[in-house]
Amino acid sequence: MSKRQQNKEERVQLIIQEAERLFIENGFEKVQMQDIADAAGIGVATLFRYFPKKDQLIVAAAVKNLQPTLARFEQFMHGEGSAYERLEAILNHFFEMQLERTNHARFREAFESYASLVASPLPGIETYIDVQRQIMQTLEPLIEDGKRDGSFRSDIDVKVTVVTIINTFGTFGNNIMLKSHISYLEDDIEPAVQLRALKEMFLASIRA
């Protein structure tokens, strides 16, 4: 990569980083392109050369936000232990992230809500979907290992079960943490207690 290309790539990454921070702090609707340009230390015209529409920048920030999840899943797939133990490690990772309410998790929740409500697909959303697909594809070795090492039940469709567990646990966790300040039970049950119970139910459903 030439020095000019390197400088360009660094500028793009800075723009995306500052955009993500502003989106988390203020929400997608309130942040203007001028705000992002000011935060990145560039002119707004320069910003529009890189990202002609704010929605393109929102998707770019979402892709950047998702990359660590892909890297983390790949680490789990190459980790030690049985397939069941690695699946448990993934759920424990989700559990901790949801309880910590990290900026990473908050951004992803906000983005997926935003993307689901817009009238037409966001420009570049295919890239985000492709990273999601790659994350799911990292589960393939886990699924095969579970069949081979006998740590998963043999009387179920392991792929369907594993993918459903991952998707449902993440969605439920995000939803219950988002609504944690709304008490709708006479004796409210802490989100952590509910998440732990759900994790144990999922693990019991697939354990050999």
N, C-alpha and C positions, 0 to 999 in steps of 0.2 A: 504494500500500500504506500502510495506517495505521501509526502508530507501534507500536500493540499487535501488529499482524500482523508487523511487521518484527522486533520483539523476539522473538516466537514463532519466526519463521524462523531467527533467529540462534541461539536456544537449541537448536533441532533440529539445526542444522549443527554446533554445538559438541558435542552429544551424539554425533552420528555420528562426528565427528573423534576424540573421545576413545575411543569404542568401537573404531574401527579400529586406533588405536594399541595399545590393550590386547589386542586379538585378535592382532595381529602379535607382540607381546611374549610373550604367555602361551598362546595357542591358544584356540579357540572354546569348548571344553568347560570349561576352568578359569576363565574370566572369568565372574563373577556380575554380575547387574544392580546390586547394591549397589556393586560396584567401579566400574562405569560412572557411576553416580549421584555417587559421591564424586569421581571424576575431573572430572566436569562441574560440580561445585559445586552440585548440586541434591539434593532429597530423592528417595528411591527411589519414593515414591508419585507424585511428579511425573513421574519417568521412565516409570513404567507407564502414565500417562495418554497419553504420546506413543507409546510402544511397548509394548503389552500383553504381547508375547512377545519373548524374546531373539532368536528366529529372525527376527522382523521387523526387528530392529535389525541383525542380521548381513546380511540382504539389502540394507537401506538403505546400509550401509557398502560393500557390494559394488558397488552402483549408483554411489555416489560415486567409488569406486576406478576404475570403468570410464569415467567421463566424460572424463578427460584423453585416453584412447585414442581416443575418438570425435573429440575436437577435433583431435588430432594427425593422424588419417586425413583429416579434412576439409582440413587444411593441405596435406597431400601431394597431394590431388586437385586443389587449385588452384595447385600449384607449377609451376615452369617445367620444361621438358624434355619428352621423349617419354614415352609411356605406359610403355615399358620402363624408362626412367631413374627414373620415379616409383615403379615397383614395386621397383626396386633400392633406392631410398631407404627404402621401407617395411621391407624385409628388413634393411637396415643398422640401422635404428632398433630392430627386434626384437633383432638381434644384440647391440647395445650394451647394451640393457636386461637381456638375459639374462646377459651377462658381469658386469654391475655388481651383479646380485642385489639390485635396489632393493626397498624395502619395498612399492612398488606391485606388483611382480611376485610377491613372496613372498605377499602377501595374496591375490592372484588365484588363485595355485596352491592355497593352503590352502582358499579358499572353494569352488572348483570340486570339489576332492576331498571336502570336507564335504557339499556339495549332492548329490553323486552317491551318497553312502553312506546318507543319511537314508531312512527307510522311506516317507515320503510327501513330495510336493513342498513346499518351503519356502514359507511365506506371503509373497506378494508377488514370487515368483520370476519372474512374468510381466514385471515391470518390468525386471529384469535381462536377460531374454531379448530384450525389445524394444530395449534399448540395443545388445545384440549384433547384432540384426538391422539397426539403423541403421548400425552400423559396416560391415557387409557391403554395405549399400545405397550407402554412399559410394564403393564400388568400381565402381559402374555407369559413371560417366563415364570412369574409367580403362580399363575394358573396351572401351567404344565408341571411345575415342581410339586404343587399340591396334589396333583393326580399321582405323581410318581413316588413321592415320599410318604404318601398315605396320611398326611396330616389334615386333609380335607375329606369330607364325606364323599363316598363313591356313588351314592344313589341320587345325586342332584346334578344339575347343570352348573358346574363350577364357575364358568365364565359369567353366566347371567347373574349368579349369586354374588360373586366378588364385585362386579361392576355396580350392581344394585346397592350393595353395602356401602361402597365408597361414595357413590352419588347421594344416597339417602342420608348417610351420616353427616356429610358436609352440608347438605341443604337444611336438614333438621337443626343442626348446630347453629348455623347462621341465623335461622329464623327464630329460634328460642332465645338466642342472645340479643337479637334485635328487639324482641318484645319483653326482655327481662324486667323492664321497669313497669310493665302492665301486669298487675296481679289479678288473675281471673279465677283463682281457686281460694276456697275458704282458708285452707292451710296451704299456703303457697309452697311449692317444691322448688328448691334452688336449681337453676339451669345445670350446674355441675352434677347434681344428683341425677337429673334426668338424662344427661349425656352419658354418664357412667352406666346407667341402667340400660340405655339403648346399645351402647358398645358391647356390654356383656351379652345381651340378647342376640346381637348380630354374630358375635364370635361363637356363641353356643350353637347357632343355627348351621354353622359350616364346619365346626370341629368334628373330626372323625370320632 
